[in-house]
Amino acid sequence: MVTFLFGRTRQLAKLFAWFACFVLVAILAVTFFDVVGRTLFGRALVGAVEAIELMMGILVFSGLALTELKRRHVNVETFQALFPAPAFRLSVILNCLIAVLVVGLMTWRMVVKSMDTWEEQEFTQIWELPFWPTAFIMTVGLGLFLLVLLIHLYEAIAGREVKEE
């Protein structure tokens, strides 16, 4: 069951990472046309800033799960490597547990915020784009990140060696 869940989570994380790639290309395109418009024609692309703001939220939260899956987050090792094996394992479990709790809290609050933006029908000022699609994509990205953290917590508790993919 865990292997199946891990496989599906890995696939979803990769799918979200590809989605993040396309969002990044869209951010680059909007920025390019905005700069070219300002430089050559003296006119900025209307709504470029708000579009980029929405896409940045999507970009950041879409890549979190794959980054954690591949263990590519910034990792500061101070004295943990000096611990004996049982203490090291306990510290890994505690680190995973703290990460799960923090990201779980963030995910819960993001779900609440997403529902609020849906109910209140909030829109951007210039293009009047709804905020809720961005909020829901960010929520799914955080939820996927939480799933990967839960899998890593399970692996740490089960005593499996946690390694980079």
N, C-alpha and C positions, 0 to 999 in steps of 0.2 A: 504493500500500500504506500509506504513512504517513498519507495523507488518510483512508483507511478506518479505520485504527487511531485516529486523532485523533477522528474522528466518533463511533466507538463509545465511546471513553474519555469524550468530552464527554457522551454520553447516560448512561453509567453514573454519572458525577460528578453530573449533575442528579438522577438517580434517588436516589442516596445523600443528596443535599441535601434532597430531599423527605422521605426517611426520617428525616433529622435533624430536620426540622420536626415530624413526628409524635412523635418521641421527646421533643422539647422540650415539646410540649403535654402529653404524659404526665407529664413531670417537674413541670410547673406544676400539673396536676391532683392528683398525689400530694401535693405540697407544700400545696396549698390544703386538701385534706381532712385532712391532718395538723394544720395550724394550726387549722382550724375544730374538729376533734375535741378538740384540747388546750384551746382557748379556751372552747368552749360545753359540752363534756361532761367535761372534765378527763382525757381519755384520748387519747393519741397513737395514730396509725395504726401498727399493729405492722409492723415491717420497712420502714418508709418510708425510713429512712436508707440501708439496704443496696440497696433498689431504685433510689433516686436515684443512688447511687454507680455502679451498673452502667450506668444510663442515661446518666450524664455521660460515661463512657468512650466509649459508642457515639456520643453527640452530637458530641464533639470530633473523633473520627477520621472521622466520616461527612462532615464539612464541609470537610476539608482539601483534597481534590482540586478541588472547585468554587472554593474560595478561590484556589488557585494558578492554576486555569484562567482565572479572571477577573482575576488579578493584583491581588488585594485584600489581600495580606499587608502587614504593616508594612514599609515600605521606607525605609531611612535613606540618603539621598544626601549624601555628604560632599564629596569632591573628585573623584569619578568623572566627573562631568559636565565637568570641566576637561580630561580626557584627550583627545588627538587620536583621530580615528576608529579607527585600527587598535588602539591601546591600550585604548580603550573596549570594542571588540568582544572583545578578549582577556580583559578583566576580566569581561565578561558570561559568556563561556564558562567561565572559572575559577569564577565564582560558581555557575553551573549545575552544573558538575562536582562541586564541594564539596557542594552540596545533594543531588545524586543519591547521592553516596557516603554521606553521613550518613543520609539517609532509607532508602537500601538496607540499611545496617547495622541501622537500627531495625526495618525490615520483616523482615529475617532473624531478628532476636532475637524479634520478636513471633510469627513462625511457630513458633519453638522453644517459646516460652512457651505458645502455643495448644495445641500438641501435648502439652506437659506437663500442662496442665489437663484435656485430654481423657483422657489415660492415667491420671492420678491421680484423676479424678472428684472435683475440688474443688467444694465447695458453700458457699453463704453460711450464716451461723450461724442466723438466725432462720427464714427461709422455706425454707431448704435448696434455693435456686435454684442450678443448675450455673453455674460460671464460663465454661465453654467456649464457649457461644453468643456471649457478649459478647466474649471474646477473639478468636473467629474473625471477627466483624463488624469489630472494631477492626483486625485484620490485613488484611482486604479493603480497608478504608478507607485504610490506609497503603499498600497495594499500588497502589491507584488513584492516590494522591498521587504515588507513585514513577513511575507511567506518565506522568502529566502532566509531571513534572520531566524525564523522559527525552525527551519530545516537545519541551519547551522547549530542552533541550540540543541536540537535533538541529537545531532551528530556528536556534539561535545559531551552531552550527558551519556550517550551510548558508548563513548570511549573511542569512537572512530577518529582516525587522524584527519584533521581538517587541513586541506591543502588547496592550492590554487588550481583552477581548471585550465 
